[in-house]
Every structure is written in C-alpha cells, then in structure tokens.
C-alpha cells in the first residue's frame, strides 16, 4: 500500500523533508498492537518517522494497493482516517 497526498491541481506537495509518499519501504514505526499511525499535517510532529507532510490548503489523498488476488477486496476495508488535535500528536 502507498499513500500519496496531492494538491487539488494534482501537483505534489512541496515539503521540508522531500517526502511525497509513504509505503512499506518508508521505515514506519508500528504501535504495540501492530497497527501503524500515519500523521498527515502541515507542521512536523516531534518524531517525523510516520509523518507525511501536507500543506495548509486542501489536498487529495491517494491510496494505491497492490494485491495478487482481487478476492481479498471482499473482506478488506480501507483504514480509517481520523482527525486529531495537534496537541494529541506524539
């Protein structure tokens, strides 16, 4: 799976760490239960390992999934995107 934010104009979002997508090769840090939180924000959190920078304007989030068997889509659901207050990050 790969996540990539884009400006509404379809251009990639410039950011200070030159990160334009997150995928299985991004070195993400898993939670104790094995889940992974990805932080989408304009401002960098204290730990940027799981941070995907986005601008202060609107953006589109694309999720590309690579699967060898379409039957998996019968039981798989996309992960939830939850808005949290900046004070709750890290």
TORPA-4810 file (N, C-alpha, C, O; in nm, 3 decimals):
<nodes>
NODE_1_0.084_-0.117_0.000_0.000_0.000_0.000_0.090_0.124_0.000_0.196_0.125_0.062_X
NODE_2_0.045_0.225_-0.069_0.120_0.351_-0.076_0.023_0.467_-0.063_-0.081_0.469_-0.129_X
NODE_3_0.057_0.563_0.022_-0.024_0.684_0.037_0.053_0.801_-0.021_0.173_0.817_0.002_X
NODE_4_-0.020_0.884_-0.097_0.045_1.000_-0.158_-0.054_1.116_-0.161_-0.156_1.107_-0.228_X
NODE_5_-0.024_1.226_-0.088_-0.111_1.343_-0.098_-0.073_1.427_-0.220_0.043_1.434_-0.258_X
NODE_6_-0.173_1.488_-0.279_-0.153_1.577_-0.394_-0.235_1.703_-0.374_-0.342_1.699_-0.313_X
NODE_7_-0.184_1.814_-0.425_-0.263_1.937_-0.426_-0.383_1.913_-0.515_-0.385_1.820_-0.596_X
NODE_8_-0.481_1.996_-0.501_-0.601_1.983_-0.585_-0.568_1.995_-0.733_-0.644_1.950_-0.818_X
NODE_9_-0.454_2.057_-0.764_-0.410_2.072_-0.904_-0.333_1.949_-0.952_-0.282_1.948_-1.064_X
NODE_10_-0.325_1.845_-0.868_-0.254_1.721_-0.898_-0.103_1.731_-0.889_-0.032_1.637_-0.924_X
NODE_11_-0.051_1.843_-0.843_0.093_1.858_-0.825_0.131_1.805_-0.688_0.053_1.813_-0.594_X
NODE_12_0.253_1.752_-0.678_0.295_1.705_-0.547_0.315_1.822_-0.452_0.343_1.934_-0.495_X
NODE_13_0.299_1.794_-0.324_0.308_1.898_-0.222_0.453_1.917_-0.179_0.514_1.826_-0.122_X
NODE_14_0.509_2.035_-0.206_0.644_2.063_-0.161_0.648_2.059_-0.009_0.555_2.104_0.058_X
NODE_15_0.758_2.005_0.046_0.769_1.996_0.190_0.916_1.992_0.231_1.002_1.962_0.149_X
NODE_16_0.945_2.022_0.358_1.083_2.038_0.402_1.165_1.909_0.406_1.287_1.916_0.411_X
NODE_17_1.101_1.791_0.405_1.179_1.667_0.411_1.174_1.589_0.280_1.219_1.474_0.274_X
NODE_18_1.121_1.650_0.175_1.112_1.586_0.043_1.049_1.447_0.049_1.095_1.355_-0.019_X
NODE_19_0.944_1.432_0.129_0.871_1.305_0.137_0.737_1.325_0.067_0.658_1.411_0.105_X
NODE_20_0.713_1.246_-0.034_0.593_1.264_-0.116_0.499_1.145_-0.111_0.389_1.150_-0.166_X
NODE_21_0.542_1.038_-0.046_0.454_0.923_-0.027_0.506_0.842_0.091_0.620_0.858_0.135_X
NODE_22_0.420_0.755_0.142_0.457_0.660_0.246_0.416_0.524_0.196_0.305_0.505_0.146_X
NODE_23_0.507_0.427_0.212_0.476_0.290_0.170_0.549_0.192_0.261_0.603_0.230_0.365_X
NODE_24_0.550_0.066_0.221_0.610_-0.038_0.305_0.762_-0.026_0.317_0.823_-0.095_0.398_X
NODE_25_0.823_0.060_0.239_0.969_0.081_0.246_1.006_0.210_0.317_1.122_0.252_0.313_X
NODE_26_0.910_0.272_0.382_0.934_0.402_0.446_0.990_0.391_0.587_1.020_0.493_0.649_X
NODE_27_1.006_0.270_0.639_1.060_0.254_0.774_0.967_0.303_0.882_1.011_0.359_0.982_X
NODE_28_0.836_0.281_0.863_0.737_0.328_0.960_0.751_0.256_1.093_0.793_0.140_1.099_X
NODE_29_0.716_0.324_1.199_0.719_0.266_1.333_0.579_0.217_1.368_0.482_0.294_1.364_X
NODE_30_0.568_0.088_1.400_0.439_0.028_1.436_0.407_0.053_1.583_0.496_0.069_1.666_X
NODE_31_0.278_0.055_1.613_0.231_0.063_1.751_0.248_-0.075_1.815_0.277_-0.173_1.747_X
NODE_32_0.230_-0.082_1.946_0.246_-0.208_2.018_0.152_-0.317_1.966_0.187_-0.435_1.971_X
NODE_33_0.035_-0.279_1.915_-0.061_-0.379_1.865_-0.038_-0.413_1.718_-0.115_-0.490_1.660_X
NODE_34_0.067_-0.358_1.657_0.100_-0.388_1.517_0.040_-0.290_1.418_0.077_-0.292_1.301_X
NODE_35_-0.051_-0.206_1.462_-0.108_-0.105_1.373_-0.006_0.006_1.349_0.093_0.017_1.420_X
NODE_36_-0.031_0.087_1.248_0.059_0.197_1.215_-0.021_0.325_1.203_-0.120_0.331_1.129_X
NODE_37_0.020_0.428_1.275_-0.042_0.561_1.263_0.044_0.644_1.169_0.165_0.654_1.187_X
NODE_38_-0.019_0.702_1.068_0.049_0.792_0.976_-0.006_0.932_1.001_-0.127_0.954_0.997_X
NODE_39_0.083_1.025_1.027_0.043_1.161_1.060_0.049_1.246_0.934_0.155_1.262_0.873_X
NODE_40_-0.065_1.301_0.896_-0.076_1.392_0.782_-0.097_1.532_0.839_-0.203_1.561_0.895_X
NODE_41_0.004_1.617_0.827_-0.010_1.751_0.882_0.088_1.845_0.813_0.187_1.803_0.753_X
NODE_42_0.059_1.973_0.825_0.149_2.074_0.771_0.273_2.088_0.860_0.385_2.097_0.810_X
NODE_43_0.251_2.089_0.991_0.361_2.106_1.086_0.418_1.971_1.126_0.344_1.875_1.146_X
NODE_44_0.549_1.965_1.138_0.616_1.841_1.174_0.589_1.804_1.319_0.598_1.889_1.408_X
NODE_45_0.557_1.676_1.344_0.547_1.631_1.482_0.687_1.617_1.540_0.786_1.629_1.468_X
NODE_46_0.696_1.591_1.668_0.826_1.574_1.733_0.907_1.461_1.667_1.026_1.477_1.641_X
NODE_47_0.841_1.349_1.640_0.905_1.237_1.572_0.847_1.231_1.431_0.727_1.209_1.415_X
NODE_48_0.929_1.249_1.329_0.880_1.256_1.191_0.882_1.122_1.118_0.858_1.119_0.997_X
NODE_49_0.909_1.013_1.187_0.917_0.881_1.122_0.790_0.848_1.044_0.798_0.803_0.930_X
NODE_50_0.674_0.869_1.102_0.546_0.835_1.039_0.472_0.958_0.987_0.349_0.957_0.975_X
NODE_51_0.546_1.064_0.957_0.486_1.190_0.913_0.485_1.199_0.762_0.587_1.177_0.697_X
NODE_52_0.369_1.231_0.707_0.355_1.260_0.565_0.310_1.406_0.555_0.193_1.435_0.581_X
NODE_53_0.399_1.497_0.518_0.367_1.639_0.517_0.258_1.673_0.414_0.258_1.623_0.302_X
NODE_54_0.168_1.760_0.455_0.067_1.816_0.365_0.064_1.966_0.388_0.107_2.014_0.493_X
NODE_55_0.016_2.040_0.291_0.011_2.185_0.303_-0.106_2.231_0.387_-0.184_2.150_0.437_X
NODE_56_-0.116_2.362_0.402_-0.227_2.417_0.480_-0.355_2.427_0.398_-0.462_2.450_0.455_X
NODE_57_-0.346_2.409_0.267_-0.465_2.410_0.182_-0.521_2.270_0.169_-0.476_2.177_0.235_X
NODE_58_-0.618_2.255_0.084_-0.677_2.125_0.063_-0.583_2.031_-0.011_-0.488_2.075_-0.077_X
NODE_59_-0.609_1.904_0.000_-0.530_1.805_-0.071_-0.615_1.681_-0.096_-0.717_1.660_-0.030_X
NODE_60_-0.573_1.602_-0.191_-0.633_1.472_-0.220_-0.537_1.367_-0.168_-0.416_1.382_-0.182_X
NODE_61_-0.589_1.261_-0.109_-0.506_1.153_-0.061_-0.533_1.030_-0.146_-0.646_0.982_-0.154_X
NODE_62_-0.429_0.979_-0.210_-0.440_0.861_-0.294_-0.384_0.741_-0.220_-0.278_0.750_-0.159_X
NODE_63_-0.454_0.630_-0.226_-0.405_0.506_-0.170_-0.397_0.406_-0.284_-0.498_0.373_-0.347_X
NODE_64_-0.279_0.358_-0.310_-0.259_0.257_-0.413_-0.232_0.125_-0.344_-0.144_0.116_-0.257_X
NODE_65_-0.307_0.024_-0.381_-0.294_-0.107_-0.318_-0.253_-0.208_-0.425_-0.312_-0.215_-0.532_X
NODE_66_-0.151_-0.284_-0.393_-0.104_-0.388_-0.483_-0.149_-0.522_-0.424_-0.111_-0.555_-0.312_X
NODE_67_-0.226_-0.596_-0.497_-0.275_-0.724_-0.448_-0.271_-0.828_-0.560_-0.308_-0.799_-0.674_X
NODE_68_-0.229_-0.949_-0.528_-0.224_-1.053_-0.630_-0.359_-1.118_-0.656_-0.376_-1.188_-0.755_X
NODE_69_-0.456_-1.094_-0.567_-0.583_-1.164_-0.577_-0.698_-1.066_-0.545_-0.706_-1.016_-0.433_X
NODE_70_-0.783_-1.041_-0.640_-0.893_-0.946_-0.621_-0.993_-0.993_-0.516_-1.071_-0.911_-0.466_X
NODE_71_-0.995_-1.123_-0.482_-1.088_-1.174_-0.381_-1.064_-1.112_-0.244_-1.155_-1.108_-0.161_X
NODE_72_-0.942_-1.064_-0.219_-0.911_-1.003_-0.090_-0.999_-0.880_-0.067_-1.026_-0.844_0.048_X
NODE_73_-1.043_-0.815_-0.173_-1.127_-0.696_-0.159_-1.266_-0.728_-0.106_-1.340_-0.637_-0.069_X
NODE_74_-1.304_-0.857_-0.103_-1.433_-0.896_-0.046_-1.434_-0.882_0.106_-1.540_-0.864_0.166_X
NODE_75_-1.316_-0.890_0.169_-1.310_-0.884_0.314_-1.229_-0.767_0.367_-1.241_-0.733_0.485_X
NODE_76_-1.147_-0.703_0.284_-1.061_-0.594_0.327_-1.135_-0.462_0.322_-1.213_-0.438_0.229_X
NODE_77_-1.112_-0.377_0.420_-1.168_-0.241_0.416_-1.052_-0.142_0.433_-0.953_-0.171_0.501_X
NODE_78_-1.066_-0.029_0.372_-0.963_0.075_0.381_-0.950_0.123_0.525_-1.049_0.130_0.598_X
NODE_79_-0.830_0.157_0.567_-0.811_0.207_0.704_-0.884_0.340_0.724_-0.901_0.418_0.630_X
NODE_80_-0.924_0.363_0.847_-0.994_0.488_0.881_-0.896_0.605_0.885_-0.781_0.589_0.925_X
NODE_81_-0.944_0.720_0.845_-0.869_0.844_0.859_-0.938_0.924_0.966_-1.055_0.959_0.953_X
NODE_82_-0.866_0.954_1.074_-0.923_1.020_1.189_-0.852_1.152_1.213_-0.729_1.157_1.221_X
NODE_83_-0.928_1.260_1.224_-0.869_1.390_1.254_-0.847_1.399_1.405_-0.937_1.371_1.484_X
NODE_84_-0.726_1.440_1.442_-0.695_1.457_1.584_-0.639_1.598_1.606_-0.589_1.661_1.513_X
NODE_85_-0.650_1.643_1.728_-0.597_1.775_1.763_-0.444_1.769_1.761_-0.385_1.670_1.804_X
NODE_86_-0.379_1.875_1.712_-0.233_1.875_1.709_-0.169_1.846_1.845_-0.060_1.789_1.851_X
NODE_87_-0.234_1.883_1.952_-0.178_1.859_2.086_-0.175_1.711_2.122_-0.108_1.673_2.218_X
NODE_88_-0.246_1.628_2.047_-0.251_1.484_2.075_-0.150_1.405_1.992_-0.145_1.282_2.004_X
NODE_89_-0.071_1.471_1.910_0.029_1.402_1.827_0.155_1.383_1.911_0.199_1.474_1.981_X
NODE_90_0.212_1.262_1.902_0.332_1.222_1.978_0.291_1.203_2.119_0.374_1.169_2.204_X
</nodes>
